[in-house]
């Protein structure tokens, strides 16, 4: 089970349609590659997927790319493959801390993402997942943001909560946040 492997990050982009994930999964299955981690989303009508895969040590970027020839022709997808070093495979979490989940809801306006993420960056908080959606119409656009982050133990979480509440008032949005201990496995 501990045989050497090559690791690759693969980015897929194209117009959304039913079955894209199945076609990508089939190409990787037929190649004999393993999907170690993945995420995909629909933005507008664009499908975007990021995968981290492992494959036999003789696999190259060119071999991985060639496995997607049929699906890229069939679906008009753009596929980019990048080989990773072994140091890039597993997340490094040198600072113990808490998981912070933030939900934001309110009228859309420029700068929401910047102001929230800037506040977190100033507090040495690492964002691990961020998702936004715009609903409503042009006259009354509603913005929703979901964010997960790692909060180091040395961050004053009461002050962070106060700062998030002040930011919410300034932006005229609702911000709800939860802190949970990150379990070490």
C-alpha positions as CSV (number, residue, x, y, z in Angstrom):
1,X,0.0,0.0,0.0
2,X,3.0,2.3,0.5
3,X,4.3,2.0,-3.0
4,X,5.6,5.2,-4.6
5,X,3.2,7.4,-6.5
6,X,3.1,10.6,-8.5
7,X,0.6,13.2,-7.5
8,X,-1.2,15.7,-9.8
9,X,-3.5,18.7,-9.4
10,X,-6.1,18.8,-12.2
11,X,-8.3,21.8,-13.0
12,X,-11.3,21.4,-15.2
13,X,-13.4,24.3,-16.6
14,X,-16.3,24.3,-19.0
15,X,-20.0,24.9,-19.6
16,X,-22.1,23.0,-17.1
17,X,-24.0,19.9,-18.2
18,X,-25.2,16.7,-16.6
19,X,-22.7,13.9,-16.5
20,X,-19.4,16.0,-16.4
21,X,-18.3,14.5,-13.1
22,X,-19.1,11.0,-14.3
23,X,-17.1,11.5,-17.4
24,X,-14.1,12.9,-15.5
25,X,-14.4,10.0,-13.0
26,X,-14.5,7.5,-15.8
27,X,-11.4,9.0,-17.5
28,X,-9.4,8.7,-14.2
29,X,-10.8,5.2,-13.4
30,X,-9.7,4.0,-16.9
31,X,-6.3,5.6,-16.4
32,X,-5.9,3.7,-13.0
33,X,-5.6,6.9,-11.1
34,X,-7.0,7.6,-7.6
35,X,-9.0,10.7,-6.6
36,X,-7.5,11.7,-3.3
37,X,-9.3,15.0,-2.9
38,X,-11.7,17.0,-5.0
39,X,-14.0,20.0,-5.1
40,X,-16.3,21.3,-7.8
41,X,-18.9,24.0,-8.2
42,X,-21.1,25.7,-10.7
43,X,-20.5,29.5,-11.1
44,X,-23.0,31.1,-13.5
45,X,-23.3,28.3,-16.0
46,X,-19.6,27.4,-15.7
47,X,-18.5,24.1,-14.2
48,X,-15.2,24.2,-12.3
49,X,-13.5,21.3,-10.6
50,X,-10.2,20.9,-8.8
51,X,-8.8,17.4,-8.1
52,X,-5.8,16.0,-6.4
53,X,-5.0,12.6,-7.8
54,X,-2.4,9.9,-7.3
55,X,-1.1,7.6,-10.0
56,X,1.7,5.1,-10.7
57,X,5.3,6.5,-10.5
58,X,5.7,6.4,-14.3
59,X,2.7,8.7,-15.0
60,X,3.5,12.1,-16.4
61,X,1.5,15.3,-16.9
62,X,1.2,14.3,-20.6
63,X,-0.2,10.9,-19.8
64,X,-2.8,12.4,-17.4
65,X,-3.7,15.1,-20.0
66,X,-4.1,12.5,-22.7
67,X,-6.6,10.6,-20.6
68,X,-9.0,13.6,-20.9
69,X,-8.9,13.9,-24.7
70,X,-12.3,12.2,-25.3
71,X,-14.1,14.1,-22.5
72,X,-12.6,17.5,-23.6
73,X,-13.8,17.0,-27.2
74,X,-17.2,15.7,-26.1
75,X,-17.9,18.5,-23.6
76,X,-15.6,21.4,-24.7
77,X,-13.8,21.4,-21.4
78,X,-10.4,22.9,-20.6
79,X,-8.3,20.6,-18.5
80,X,-5.0,21.7,-16.9
81,X,-2.7,19.2,-15.1
82,X,0.1,20.1,-12.8
83,X,2.5,17.6,-11.1
84,X,2.9,18.1,-7.4
85,X,5.9,17.5,-5.1
86,X,5.4,15.1,-2.2
87,X,5.5,18.2,0.1
88,X,2.4,19.6,-1.6
89,X,0.1,16.5,-0.9
90,X,-0.9,16.9,2.7
91,X,-2.0,20.1,4.4
92,X,0.4,21.4,6.9
93,X,-1.3,22.7,10.0
94,X,1.6,23.9,12.2
95,X,-0.6,26.1,14.4
96,X,-3.2,24.3,16.5
97,X,-6.5,26.1,16.6
98,X,-10.2,26.1,16.1
99,X,-12.5,25.8,13.1
100,X,-14.4,29.0,12.4
101,X,-17.5,28.9,10.2
102,X,-18.9,32.2,9.0
103,X,-22.2,32.8,7.2
104,X,-22.9,36.2,5.7
105,X,-26.2,37.4,4.3
106,X,-27.3,40.8,3.1
107,X,-27.6,43.2,0.2
108,X,-24.8,42.8,-2.4
109,X,-22.2,45.6,-2.7
110,X,-18.6,45.8,-3.8
111,X,-16.0,44.9,-1.2
112,X,-17.8,42.3,1.0
113,X,-15.4,39.5,0.3
114,X,-12.4,41.8,0.6
115,X,-13.4,43.3,3.9
116,X,-14.2,39.9,5.6
117,X,-11.1,38.1,4.3
118,X,-8.9,41.1,5.1
119,X,-10.1,41.1,8.7
120,X,-9.3,37.4,8.9
121,X,-5.9,37.8,7.3
122,X,-5.0,40.6,9.8
123,X,-5.7,38.1,12.6
124,X,-3.5,35.3,11.0
125,X,-6.6,33.2,10.2
126,X,-6.2,30.8,7.3
127,X,-9.3,30.5,5.0
128,X,-9.8,26.8,4.0
129,X,-13.1,27.1,2.1
130,X,-15.0,30.1,0.7
131,X,-18.2,30.1,-1.3
132,X,-20.4,33.0,-2.4
133,X,-23.7,33.3,-4.2
134,X,-25.7,36.2,-5.5
135,X,-29.5,35.9,-5.6
136,X,-32.4,38.3,-6.2
137,X,-32.3,40.7,-9.2
138,X,-30.4,43.7,-10.3
139,X,-32.6,46.1,-8.2
140,X,-32.4,44.0,-5.0
141,X,-29.3,41.7,-5.2
142,X,-28.8,39.5,-2.1
143,X,-25.3,38.2,-1.3
144,X,-24.6,35.0,0.6
145,X,-21.1,33.9,1.7
146,X,-20.0,30.7,3.5
147,X,-16.5,30.6,4.8
148,X,-14.5,28.0,6.8
149,X,-11.2,29.0,8.4
150,X,-8.6,27.9,10.9
151,X,-8.3,30.2,13.9
152,X,-5.0,29.8,15.8
153,X,-5.4,29.3,19.5
154,X,-3.5,32.6,20.3
155,X,-6.2,34.7,18.6
156,X,-8.6,36.5,21.0
157,X,-11.9,35.0,19.7
158,X,-14.0,37.5,21.7
159,X,-12.2,40.4,19.9
160,X,-12.6,38.5,16.6
161,X,-16.4,38.2,17.3
162,X,-16.6,41.9,18.2
163,X,-14.7,42.8,15.0
164,X,-17.0,40.7,12.9
165,X,-20.1,42.3,14.5
166,X,-18.7,45.8,13.8
167,X,-17.9,44.8,10.2
168,X,-21.4,43.4,9.8
169,X,-22.9,46.7,11.1
170,X,-20.7,48.7,8.8
171,X,-21.6,46.6,5.7
172,X,-25.2,46.4,6.8
173,X,-25.3,42.6,6.5
174,X,-25.7,39.7,8.9
175,X,-22.7,37.8,9.9
176,X,-23.0,34.6,12.0
177,X,-20.0,32.7,13.1
178,X,-19.3,29.5,15.1
179,X,-16.0,28.3,16.6
180,X,-15.3,24.6,17.1
181,X,-12.2,22.8,18.4
182,X,-10.4,21.2,15.5
183,X,-10.0,17.5,16.3
184,X,-6.5,16.1,15.7
185,X,-6.6,12.6,14.2
